[in-house]
Amino acid sequence: DRNRGRLMRPAIEDLSGSLIRLIAEANMGRDGVIPLWFGEPDVPTPRFIKDAATRAMAEDHVFYAQNPGVPALRETLSDYMTGLYAKAIDIDRITITSSGMNAIMLVSELLIDAGDNMIVVGPVWPNCRETVHVMGGAVHDVLLKPDETGRWRLDLDELMAACDDRTRGVFVNSPGNPTGWVMQTDEQRALMAFCRERGIYIVADEVYGRLAYDRDRAPSFIDVAGPEDRLIVVNSFSKNWSMTGWRLGWLTHPVDLGEAFSKLNEYNVASPPTFIQHAGIVAVRDGEDFVRETVERYRRNRDLVFQRLAAMPRVTLARPEGAFYAFFALDGMTDSVACARDLIEQTGVGLAPGRAFGPGGEGWLRLCFAAETATLSSALDRLEPAFT
């Protein structure tokens, strides 16, 4: 009788759908709509990476790879991260994943049992929270708040007080989606010391780590942690190398988690497609000029979007310090999903509703500025009458 009435686990039955996709999928391909809803560059993957994938297929890199990933890609990432952080990152600390999203899911599978909880700094990309719910765990949200200057701030005392004896990890996305907030090194050091003392993992989503606008890279938890610390860093090829559809990412973790992540890869995807991993080697090895040009383009776009939106009477926003989003409050808006739908009809501009980003998101909208500058100017021209 119990099985007859049960189609699936309650945690899955209760799982929220993506409100970003709710808006986007009803309007994708619609004539005249400027789509700024997804966190996705509008520049295709560079030709040298595409050619590497084609070459890898021609060389028959089309068979199963080792569960932790192609050794040459892991070695390339080891060298890349060692150079980026001026700390030795051994190959045994790196596991290749099928996207940053898959990496986050693997972490929840590793850490969360039913009844456990994860502290999540928000507002945040919804998928980060929902993987915890998939595993039957609970999310305890600690919200960023604007200070008197409008900049987003994290109350570390509030975060530490939220931890209890069922807390398995603290999830921090910095630079942040959707806020553009960047956690500073002194804050990371303090949180690392707190979690180290209590045996709590820090799960650091650093996929936007290269997209920082006042320095070469954003502060990283790798800067303040030792190789044995309970730190798991999520990274992705999607943003830096414009490879969103390729679904390739990686985890940096303590050596003693390598075997566990290898097993989890086996039971999820075995390993990402082999020829895509070989293209990833070329992306990292030869892609620095592309990354630098991309960051400079986003910086110009960030400045344009901030200047234009900040001048609109109904809009309140902080200047993004990293990532490629403007997350802004709209005076008088009480339903961001309805507002996002109305804006498509009224202006032809597609934005992400703030409610999608969890508690603290309602009343806000997200605009992705990883687009051509002319496209952004046109979108802002359309939005200005609605926001005045």
Beta strands, then each sheet from edge to edge (+ up, - down):
strand 1: 34-35
strand 2: 94-97
strand 3: 117-122
strand 4: 138-143
strand 5: 145-146
strand 6: 152-153
strand 7: 167-173
strand 8: 201-205
strand 9: 231-236
strand 10: 249-252
strand 11: 315-317
strand 12: 325-330
strand 13: 349-350
strand 14: 352-353
strand 15: 364-368
sheet 1: 1+ 13+
sheet 2: 2+ 10- 9+ 8+ 7+ 3+ 4+
sheet 3: 5+ 6-
sheet 4: 11+ 12- 15+ 14-
end
